[in-house]
Amino acid sequence: MKVSEFIEKLKETLELEDEELNEDTNLKDLEEYDSLSVLSIIAMIDENFGKQLSAQQFSDVTTVKSLIEKIGVENFE
């Protein structure tokens, strides 16, 4: 999957419409980012990458880039 495709899926998961989202976006600054959205992101990652992450593993995720690194950059084109 391309990073740009992942960012679009992330926008859909977070139900972001007008907000710009890029690798440097701090997820915790987004109004839509909460414990339920973390669970939705975990489900999306499992569905698209077959990788299971726990909510606890998200504790150090701050930016989109750090989320990509948590998934594994080798999973992206």
Contacts in CASP RR format, 6 or more apart in sequence:
PFRMAT RR
TARGET T0000
AUTHOR 0000-0000-0000
METHOD contacts of the structure
MODEL  1
MKVSEFIEKLKETLELEDEELNEDTNLKDLEEYDSLSVLSIIAMIDENFG
KQLSAQQFSDVTTVKSLIEKIGVENFE
1 48 0 8 1.000
1 49 0 8 1.000
1 75 0 8 1.000
1 76 0 8 1.000
1 77 0 8 1.000
2 76 0 8 1.000
2 77 0 8 1.000
3 23 0 8 1.000
3 68 0 8 1.000
3 76 0 8 1.000
3 77 0 8 1.000
6 48 0 8 1.000
6 68 0 8 1.000
6 76 0 8 1.000
7 21 0 8 1.000
7 22 0 8 1.000
7 23 0 8 1.000
7 64 0 8 1.000
9 44 0 8 1.000
9 48 0 8 1.000
10 21 0 8 1.000
10 41 0 8 1.000
10 44 0 8 1.000
10 64 0 8 1.000
10 67 0 8 1.000
11 19 0 8 1.000
11 21 0 8 1.000
13 37 0 8 1.000
13 40 0 8 1.000
13 41 0 8 1.000
13 44 0 8 1.000
14 21 0 8 1.000
14 30 0 8 1.000
14 32 0 8 1.000
14 33 0 8 1.000
14 37 0 8 1.000
14 40 0 8 1.000
14 41 0 8 1.000
15 32 0 8 1.000
16 30 0 8 1.000
16 32 0 8 1.000
19 30 0 8 1.000
21 64 0 8 1.000
22 64 0 8 1.000
23 63 0 8 1.000
23 64 0 8 1.000
23 65 0 8 1.000
23 68 0 8 1.000
24 63 0 8 1.000
24 64 0 8 1.000
24 65 0 8 1.000
25 63 0 8 1.000
25 64 0 8 1.000
26 62 0 8 1.000
26 63 0 8 1.000
27 33 0 8 1.000
27 61 0 8 1.000
27 62 0 8 1.000
27 63 0 8 1.000
27 64 0 8 1.000
27 67 0 8 1.000
28 62 0 8 1.000
35 55 0 8 1.000
38 55 0 8 1.000
38 58 0 8 1.000
39 55 0 8 1.000
41 58 0 8 1.000
41 67 0 8 1.000
42 52 0 8 1.000
42 53 0 8 1.000
42 54 0 8 1.000
42 55 0 8 1.000
42 58 0 8 1.000
45 51 0 8 1.000
45 53 0 8 1.000
45 71 0 8 1.000
46 52 0 8 1.000
46 53 0 8 1.000
49 71 0 8 1.000
49 75 0 8 1.000
51 71 0 8 1.000
51 72 0 8 1.000
51 75 0 8 1.000
53 70 0 8 1.000
53 71 0 8 1.000
57 70 0 8 1.000
58 70 0 8 1.000
60 66 0 8 1.000
61 67 0 8 1.000
61 70 0 8 1.000
68 76 0 8 1.000
END
